[in-house]
Amino acid sequence: MNLAVTKKQHLFISSKAFETLFGGAAGGGKSYGQLVDAFLYALKYNKSKQIIFRRTFPDLEKSLIRTSLELYPRDVANYNSSKHVWTFNNGSIIDFGYIDSEKDVYQYQSAEYDVIRFDELTHFTEYMYTYMISRCRGANTYPKMIKSSTNPGGVGHSWVKARFIDIGEPNVVHECRLNEETQKTGTRIFIPSLVTDNKFMLSYDPEYIERLDNLPEKERKALKYGDWDIYDGMFFPEFKRRIHVIEPFEIPKSWDRYITMDYGLDMFAVLFITVDTKGKAYVYNEIHKSNLIVSEARQILKSIMRNYNYKRIYAPPDLWNRNRDTGKSTAEMFQESDISLTKASNNRIAGWLNVKEWLKVRKVKNEQTGEIYEDSDLKIFNNCLNLIKFLPSLQHDEKNPNDVATEPHEPTHITDALRYFCTSRISPSKEIVNKEYTFNFKIEKPTYYVDYGEEIEII
């Protein structure tokens, strides 16, 4: 039996990199490529084990499972609908699984798979993905791989872009570190595919490109061209790395300095910010550490504060709640080390609006040359890696598009710290302390487009 595949699908199927990402645009044949690759692997390696993930089982039922039932011949494999598994005559299996929340990964804690596959990878968080890497194992000599497919956009857009797109030239295997905690490296490749690469799609549905052309600009660039720099759902489209991220410089002693923090046992996130004489703010340092009790957190903060004077140290209102056991609040415990905190407003909607105002890119004329250039009231030193990483990754909350989504939770700590500063200084020249502000504004709820499995000719 011969399966008809495109050139890009063949590259995906032939990839021997440990991590492979396929796609980038709608209609590129991603789902079909995954199913054909899984089928061929199952036939080649007896008693091999694979799993294909989507966020939910309904997503699987409407796409991959439905397409696999049309594609896989019953003389070599049988599908068990109650267990969501294909079992091949040679003992190989292909499971269909879901990871809807980060805690769902633990249901695979003792699992072993030769190949782990993610369909629509940007719908998953980085923790979901990196945790499952540890499940790619087995007592055999079969090649172990993580193979994924996706469009731009979604909750995981930023980390997927950083992991696969930003590492270098596409269609080239790169040697990369597996994660931040280990020095172990692995091979990684991104194989882009557009609808124009899928002759089967164009043959069956020649008007599909025309429908993509009728989409709004953001959706068209993401889904037709696989543009990873523009996607729907991004809460801060104002953030431009080329404008907001700068090289560090020596801060004049006359500039005011501020600290803004978010504390919890899960994360101690702190930003050090200076404001120049014209009111422009510069984030020049950060702390981003987890599992610190209050005494440890304040000790680290104290060591970095050194001999500088800080005009304010902003913190969220919950740090003034008293502990039932000690009767002391976290703010009081910081005060014991002469770290006096200022209560910031926790109005999330107004706070995020203020962050947008600080990030807003505007046209400025050079006073000496008259040249027009783009600038913003907030700059970030390039050593503040966590803020730079997490700020553009924030997504709209599905239930309240005026707010930031709290899942995944990791990006919210250091960005909340920035919000406290921006809320307390609602403009470059005005500082507000402990006062609530309410703004009525509307951000359209983002629209998500899901690419479904195509009908494919089998020769």
N, C-alpha and C positions, 0 to 999 in steps of 0.2 A: 504494500500500500504506500502510495506517495502522497505527501501533504504539500499543497501549494503555499509557499511563503514568499514574502518580499525579501529584498536584499538586506534591509535593516533588521528584519526579524531573524534572518539567517545569522547576522552578526551577533545578535543577542543569544541565540541558541548555541552558537559556537564559542561564546565567551568562556574563558577558563579563569577569569579573575575571581577572587574570593567574593567581592561585592560588585554587582553589576546593576546599573540603573538604565532603564530603557524607556524612551518616550519623550515627553516634553510638550507635545501638542495633541489635540483631540483627533481621533481618526487615524492614528498612526499604526494601528494594529497591535496595541500593547497586550490586551487581554488574550487575544488569539495566540500571540507569540509565547506568552506564559504557558498556556495550556499545551501547545505543541511541544515546547521544550520539556515540560514536566512529563508528558507522555513518552517522548523518546528516551528520557533519562530512566524512566521506570522500566521500559523494555530492555535497555542496555545493561542495567545493573540489577541482578536478581535480588529480591528481598530488600530493595532499597526503600527508604522512608523519606517522604516529602510532605510539606504542608504549605497551603496557600492561604494567606490572610486577607481579610477585609475588616473594616471596623465592626460590622454587624452581620449576622446571618441573613437578614433580609437583603442586604447589599450583595451577598454571595448568591442567593437564590435568584435574584433578578439579572445577574450577569454571568459570572464564571461557571456556576453549577449548571445553569440553563444551557450555556454554550458547550460545556463538556459533555452533556447528555446528547447533544446533536453530533458532536465530533468523535467521541471515543467509541470504537467498535466493540460490540458485546462479545465477540469471539475471543478477545484477549483480556477483557476486564469487566467487572461488575460493580455497580454503584449501590451502596447501602444508604438509602435516604434518611434513615433514623440516626445513623452514626456519621453521616456526611463524609463518607470515605469511598474512594475507588480502590478495589483490590484486584490486582493483576494475576494472571495464571502463574507467573513466575514468583509470586510471593511479594512483589513490590506493592506499596500503598501510596496513595495521594490523599492526605487529609485536607478538609476545608475547615479553617478555624477563624475565630474572631478575637479581637482585642479592642473592646469598646472603651475601657478605662485602664489606667496604668496598673491598677491592682489585678486586672485580668491576666497579666503575664504570669502570675504565680500558679495558674492552673496548668502551665507547661513546665513547672519547676523541675520535674524529673524526666521530661521528654528528651528524646534523641532523634535528630533528623539529619539526613545527609544534605538536603537542600531545603532552605526556608525561603518562601516567596511572599512578597508583599505586593498586592495590587492596589494602586492609588496610594503610594508611599507617603505623600504629603498629608494624608488624612491621619497619620499616626504621629505620636510624639517621639522625640529622640530617645527617651528612656525605653519606650516600648521596643524600638528597633534594636538598641544596643543590648538590652537584656536578652532578647531572643538570639543574638549572636552566640551567646554562651550555650544555647541549646543545639547549635550546629555541631554535631559530634557523632561518633559511632565507632564500634569496634570492627572496622573494615577498612579497606584501602580505597574506597570510592571517593571521588573528588567532593569536597565539602564546599558549598557555595551559598551565598545570599543573593537572590535574584529578585529585583523589584522593577515595577513599572509605575508611571505616574504622569499627571499633568502638573503645571505650576499652580500654586495657590493652596489654600487650606492651612490648617493649624501647624503643619510641619514644614511649610514652605522654606523658611529661613534656614533651618538646620539641614534640610535636604540639599538646598542650594550650596551651603558651605561645605557639605561632605562630598558632593559629587560634581557640582558645576564650577565652583570657584577654585578647584585644585589644579586646573590646567586644561589643556586642549582636549576636546571630546574625541571619542573613538581611539583613545590612547590609554594604555594601562599605566596607572600611577602607583608608586609605592607610598603608602600612607599609614600613619599610626591608627590603630583600631579605635582607641578612645584616649581620653585625657589622663586616665589613671594608670595606664600601662605603657611601656615602651615598645610593646609588640607591634609589628607592622603587618600589613596585608596589602594585597593588590586591589585596585579599585578602578572602575571605568564607567563613563557615561556615554551611552549610545543614543543620540538624538534621532527622533523620527517624526516627520510631519505627515499630514494627510496626503500630500503630493507624493510621498514615498510608498503609499499604499494603493497600488493599482486595482486591487480588488474592491476597495471602498469606492474609488472613483468610477469603477465599472458598474457597480450595483446602484450607486447613489450619486450621479454626476452633479446634482444640485447641492450637495453637502457643503462644498466650498462657498457657494453663494450664500447659504444660510450663515456660515461663519462670518462672511463679509458684512452681514447686516447687524452683527453684534456691536455693542458699544466698544469704544477704543480699547479699554483695558482687557475686556474679555476676548476681543479679536486678537490682540497681540499675544495673549497668553495661550489661547486655544488653537489659533491658526498657525502662529509662528513659534510657539513654545518659548515666549519671552519670559525669562526668569526674573527680570528686574521690574516687571509690572504685573501685579496680580490682584484679584479682588479679595476682600476680607482683611487686608492690612489696615490696622487701626491708625498708624502714623505714616501715611504716604508722603507727609512733609519731610520725613527723614531722608537725607541724601548724604551718603558717606563722603562724597567728594567735597561737600560744603561743611558738614557738621563735625567731621573728624579731622583733627589737625595734629601737627607735631608739637610736643611739649616745649615750653619756653620758661625762662626764669620769671617768676611772678613778682612784680614790684611790691615793695613793702607797704606802700600806701593803699593798696587795694584791699577792700573788705573781704574777709574769708568766712565761709559758712560750712556747716556740716549738716547733712540730712540723712536720717537713718530709718531703717525698718528692722525691728528686732523680734526674733522668735527662735526657739530652739532648733527649728528646721533650717533657719538661715539668719545670719547677721549681715545685713546689707547696708553699706555706708557709702555716701558720696561726699567728697571734699570739693567745694565749689568756691571760686573767687569771682568777684564782680569788679569790673574796671570802672574808671571814673565816668564813663558814658552809659553805664548800666548794663553792659554786655557781660554775660555769665560764662565761665569756663569751668567745666568739670575736669579737675586735674588729678584726682586720685580716687581709689575705691577700696573697700573691703567687701569680700564676698566669701564668708565662711559659715559652715553649718556645725551643729552640735556643740555650741558654746553656751555654757551657763553664764549668768549675768556677770559674775566676777571675772571670768575669762574674756568676755566680750569687752567689758570696760577697760581691762588691762591692755588689750590689743589697741583699742581706740586711743587710750592715753599715750601709748608708745608712739603712735603716728602723729598725734597732735603736737608733740614736742613743745617748743617755746612760742609757738604762734598764738596770736589772739584771734578768737572766733566771735563774730558778732552775734550769731545765733547757732544753736544746735537743734534742728527741727526733728520731732518724733511724733508718731501717731498717738491719738488720745488713749488707746487701750493700754499704753505703758503706764498710765496713772491709775489703773485698776489695782486694788490691793490683793495680794496673795493671801489665801485663806489660812495657810500654815504660819507664815511669818508676820502677817499684818502689814507688810511693807509693799509698796508698789515698785515696779521696775525702775521708774523714774527716780524714786528715792534712793534706790541702790546705786544708780549711776551718780547721784548727787554725793554719795558717801566718798566717791573718788574725785570730788570737785568737778564733776561733769554735769553742768546745769542744763536740763533739756527745756525746750520751748514747745508747747503743744501746738501741732499743726492741725489744720482743718482736715477732716476725713471725708469731705464731700467729693465723692469719686467723679461724678459727672462734671462738676465745675473744675475739679483738679485736672482731669484729662484735657478739658478744653484749654486750660491755661498752659499745659505742656505743648499743645498744638500751637498756641500763640508764640511760645518761646522758640519752637522749631521752625516756624513759618519762614520760608525763603522769600526774600524781597530784593528788589533791584536797588543798588546803591551806587552813587557816583563818587569816584575817587576825587578827594579834595584837591590833589595836586595835578593829576593828569586829565581829570574829567572823564575818565574811562568808566563805563557802566559795568558792574559786576554783581554777582549774586552773593548774598550774605544772610546771616541769621543772628538772633540775639543770644543763642546758646551754642557753644562750641564744646567739643569733647576731646580731651587729650587721647592719643591713640594707645596709651598704656591702660586705659579703662576698658579692658577687654570684655567684661561681662555686660556692662551697660551697652556697649556697641553691638554685642551679640544679641541681647534680649530686646532692646527697644524696637528694632524693626520687626521682630517676630510676633509682637502682640497682635491679637486678632479681635474683631468685634464679638461681643457676647451675642449668642443667637437669640436670646430672649430680650435683651436690651441693647440694641446696636449703638447706643450712646455710651456704653460702658465697655471696658476691656474684659475679654474672656479670662476666667481664672483657671482654666484647664488648657494646657498644662500649667502647673503651679510654679515651676522653677523660675520662669521669666518675670514673675510678678513682684518679687521682693525688691530688687534693685530699681525697678521702674516705679514701684510705689514710693521709694525714697526720693526719686526725682520729682514725683508728683507733689510730695509734701513741700519741697522747695518752691516749685512753680506756683502752688496754691498760696503759699505765704508771701510770695512776691509776684502778684498778678501782672505786673508790668516791670520792665527793666528799671524803672525809677521809683516804684512804689512798693513798700513792704507792708504786709498785713499779718498780724499776729492773732491767732485764735479767734477767727471770725468766719462764719459760714457765708458762702455766696451761692446763689442759685441762678443758673442761666437756662433759658428755654431755647433749645436748638434741636435740629433734627439731622441725623445722618441716615441716609437710606440704608435699609438692611441689605447686605450683600447677597448677590445671587450666585449659586454654585451650579455648575454644569457637570454632570456625570456622564462620562463616555461609556456606553454599553457595548457588550460583545458583538462583533460584527458577524454577519452570515458569510461564511467562507467556502469557497469551492474546494472540494476534495476530488483529486484525480484518482 
